[in-house]
Amino acid sequence: MKEMIDACRRFFELPEEEKKEFHTKNLLDPIKCGTSFNVAIDKVRLWRDYLKVIAHPKFNSLYKPAGYSEVSLEFSKRTRAVATEILNGISESLGLEADYITKVMNWHRGCQILAANYYPACPQPDLAIGIPPHTDHGLVTLLIQNDMCGLEVKHNDQWVLVNAAPGAFIVNYKSIWHRATVNNTATRISIAVPHGPALDTPAVPIPELLEKEGEKAKYIGMTYEKFMELQASPAAYMMPCLDHLRVKDN
């Protein structure tokens, strides 16, 4: 974890000239970096730089800084193994076979992204935001950070700071509304690793559970790629993305 955070720090400290080849607005480019949350619709630059690298189903990497490729390969493998165990546990907790979710979501072709966020110390943190309120895409997101906190989740209509234990993963597997704040003390670095199904795989309510509970589906189905596009759209600023898929009562 520490090596991965350090490798990302060294990338963000590279001269802008060496990073500009990865400046892109395309959602699924293998490697991209930039600033802000959504460069297509943000009206202001947020206090955050990012680096997003797709690590699965095809592993992509940087040739700079030195050592990034080796560290990110090991980190992506290990985090994917952790995410797989979490999904197995979720499946079993629902009374299903351990590999149910991974099978129906085509996990072997699933999309894994290494998303590093860089938040420099901000002279006026009360006037800036790292990442505005949003929900994650994917089945499960694992997040690590350096020794600076800044992740807040919405609970009972209040923003609550997440104080993670040193060396721990923060795990997000529900569509929780969250944001990243900044501080005037020191740089914060976080690395979020969303793990999703294959891009062409639709996520739908589990038929066996609907039948067991005698319920109708409360959400429509949508492929992972389309859901990622939804999250990158202006609609994601209005309410959690999952709410856009909710079946409306007649």
C-alpha positions in Angstrom: 0.0 0.0 0.0 2.7 2.4 1.0 4.7 1.7 -2.2 1.7 2.3 -4.3 0.9 5.6 -2.7 4.6 6.6 -3.1 4.6 5.6 -6.8 1.5 7.7 -7.4 3.0 10.7 -5.5 6.0 10.5 -7.8 3.8 10.6 -10.8 1.9 13.7 -9.7 5.2 15.4 -9.0 6.4 14.9 -12.6 6.6 18.0 -14.8 3.3 18.7 -16.6 5.1 18.3 -19.9 5.7 14.6 -19.1 2.0 14.0 -18.1 0.2 15.9 -20.9 0.1 12.8 -23.2 -2.4 11.3 -20.8 -4.7 14.3 -20.8 -7.9 13.0 -22.3 -11.6 13.3 -21.8 -12.5 9.8 -23.1 -14.2 7.8 -20.4 -12.5 4.4 -21.0 -9.0 5.4 -22.2 -6.5 2.9 -20.6 -4.6 5.7 -19.0 -5.7 9.3 -18.3 -4.9 12.1 -15.9 -6.1 15.6 -15.3 -7.8 17.7 -12.8 -11.4 18.1 -11.5 -14.2 15.5 -11.2 -15.7 15.8 -14.6 -13.9 18.0 -17.0 -16.9 18.0 -19.4 -19.4 19.6 -17.0 -17.5 21.2 -14.1 -17.7 25.0 -14.0 -14.6 25.4 -11.8 -11.4 23.5 -11.3 -11.6 21.4 -8.2 -8.7 21.1 -5.7 -7.6 17.7 -7.0 -5.5 16.0 -9.7 -6.2 12.4 -10.7 -4.6 9.5 -12.5 -6.8 6.6 -13.7 -5.3 3.4 -15.1 -7.3 0.4 -16.2 -5.6 -2.7 -14.7 -8.1 -5.4 -15.7 -9.1 -7.3 -17.9 -6.0 -5.9 -19.6 -3.2 -4.5 -17.5 -2.0 -1.1 -18.5 0.8 0.9 -16.9 3.0 3.9 -17.0 6.7 3.9 -18.0 7.2 6.9 -15.6 7.9 7.2 -12.8 10.4 4.3 -12.4 8.9 1.4 -10.5 5.3 2.3 -11.0 4.6 -0.6 -13.4 5.9 -3.3 -11.0 4.2 -1.9 -7.9 0.8 -1.3 -9.7 0.8 -4.8 -11.1 1.3 -6.4 -7.7 -1.2 -4.0 -6.1 -3.9 -4.6 -8.7 -3.6 -8.4 -8.3 -3.8 -8.3 -4.5 -6.7 -5.8 -4.4 -8.6 -7.9 -7.0 -8.1 -11.0 -4.8 -9.5 -9.0 -1.8 -12.5 -7.8 -3.8 -13.2 -11.3 -5.0 -13.3 -12.6 -1.4 -15.7 -9.8 -0.5 -18.0 -10.6 -3.4 -17.9 -14.3 -2.4 -18.9 -13.3 1.2 -21.8 -11.1 -0.1 -23.1 -13.9 -2.3 -23.0 -16.4 0.7 -24.7 -13.8 3.0 -27.6 -13.7 0.5 -27.9 -17.5 0.6 -26.3 -18.0 -2.8 -23.3 -20.0 -3.9 -20.1 -18.2 -3.1 -19.2 -17.6 -6.8 -22.8 -16.5 -7.8 -22.0 -12.8 -8.3 -18.7 -13.4 -10.0 -20.2 -15.8 -12.5 -23.2 -13.7 -13.5 -21.1 -10.5 -13.6 -18.5 -12.1 -15.9 -15.9 -11.3 -13.3 -13.1 -12.8 -15.3 -13.6 -10.0 -17.8 -14.4 -7.4 -15.2 -13.1 -3.9 -15.2 -10.6 -2.8 -12.5 -9.4 0.8 -12.3 -6.6 2.2 -10.3 -7.8 5.7 -9.6 -5.3 7.9 -7.7 -6.3 11.3 -6.3 -3.9 14.0 -5.3 -5.1 16.8 -3.0 -2.4 19.5 -2.3 -2.7 21.6 0.9 -5.3 24.2 0.1 -4.9 27.8 1.5 -8.7 28.2 1.8 -10.2 24.7 2.4 -13.6 26.2 3.3 -13.9 27.6 -0.2 -12.8 24.4 -2.1 -13.7 20.8 -2.5 -11.7 17.8 -3.5 -14.5 15.7 -5.1 -18.1 16.8 -4.9 -20.8 14.5 -3.6 -21.2 11.4 -5.8 -21.6 7.6 -5.7 -19.2 5.1 -7.1 -19.7 2.8 -10.0 -18.7 -0.9 -9.8 -19.5 -3.8 -7.5 -17.0 -3.0 -4.8 -14.5 -0.2 -4.3 -11.4 -0.5 -2.2 -9.7 2.7 -1.0 -6.4 3.5 0.7 -5.0 6.8 1.7 -1.9 8.3 3.2 -2.0 9.6 6.8 -4.3 12.5 5.9 -8.1 12.0 6.2 -10.6 13.7 4.0 -13.3 11.2 2.9 -16.8 12.0 4.2 -20.0 10.0 3.8 -23.5 11.1 4.2 -25.3 9.6 7.2 -28.7 10.8 8.5 -28.3 13.9 6.3 -25.0 14.8 7.9 -21.5 14.6 6.5 -19.4 12.3 8.6 -15.6 12.0 8.4 -14.3 8.5 7.9 -11.4 7.8 10.2 -9.8 4.7 8.8 -7.3 2.7 10.8 -3.7 3.0 9.5 -3.0 0.4 6.8 -6.7 -0.5 6.4 -8.9 -0.6 3.3 -12.1 1.5 3.2 -14.6 -0.8 1.5 -17.6 0.7 -0.4 -20.1 -1.8 -1.8 -23.3 0.2 -1.5 -24.3 3.2 -3.5 -23.4 5.6 -0.6 -23.3 9.3 -1.2 -19.7 10.6 -0.4 -17.3 13.4 -1.1 -13.6 14.3 -0.5 -12.6 17.4 1.4 -9.3 19.3 1.5 -7.2 20.8 4.2 -4.6 23.5 4.6 -2.1 21.3 6.4 -0.6 18.7 4.1 -1.1 16.9 0.8 -3.6 14.0 0.8 -3.3 11.1 -1.6 -6.0 8.4 -1.9 -6.2 5.5 -4.3 -9.6 4.1 -5.1 -9.9 0.8 -6.8 -13.4 0.2 -8.3 -14.0 -3.3 -9.4 -16.9 -3.8 -11.8 -18.4 -6.4 -14.0 -17.5 -6.8 -17.7 -18.4 -3.6 -19.6 -21.1 -5.3 -21.6 -22.7 -7.1 -18.7 -26.0 -5.8 -17.3 -26.5 -5.6 -13.6 -30.0 -6.6 -12.6 -31.8 -7.6 -9.4 -31.2 -11.3 -8.7 -34.1 -13.3 -10.0 -33.8 -16.0 -7.3 -34.0 -13.5 -4.5 -37.0 -11.8 -6.1 -38.8 -15.1 -6.4 -37.9 -16.1 -2.8 -39.2 -12.9 -1.4 -42.2 -12.6 -3.7 -41.1 -9.2 -4.8 -40.9 -7.3 -8.1 -37.7 -5.7 -9.3 -37.2 -2.2 -7.9 -34.4 -1.3 -10.4 -34.0 -1.6 -14.1 -31.0 -3.3 -15.6 -28.1 -1.5 -17.2 -24.7 -2.5 -18.6 -21.7 -1.5 -16.6 -20.4 0.7 -19.4 -23.7 2.6 -19.6 -23.8 3.0 -15.9 -20.3 4.5 -16.0 -21.4 6.9 -18.6 -24.4 7.9 -16.4 -22.0 8.6 -13.5 -19.9 10.9 -15.7 -23.0 12.8 -16.8 -24.6 16.0 -15.3 -27.3 13.7 -13.9 -24.8 12.3 -11.3 -24.7 15.7 -9.6 -28.4 15.8 -9.0 -28.8 12.5 -7.0 -27.1 9.1 -6.5 -26.8 7.2 -9.8 -28.6 4.2 -8.4 -31.7 6.4 -7.9 -31.9 7.0 -11.7 -32.5 3.3 -12.1 -35.2 3.0 -9.6 -38.5 1.6 -11.0 -41.1 4.3 -10.6 -44.4 3.4 -9.0 -47.4 3.7 -11.2 
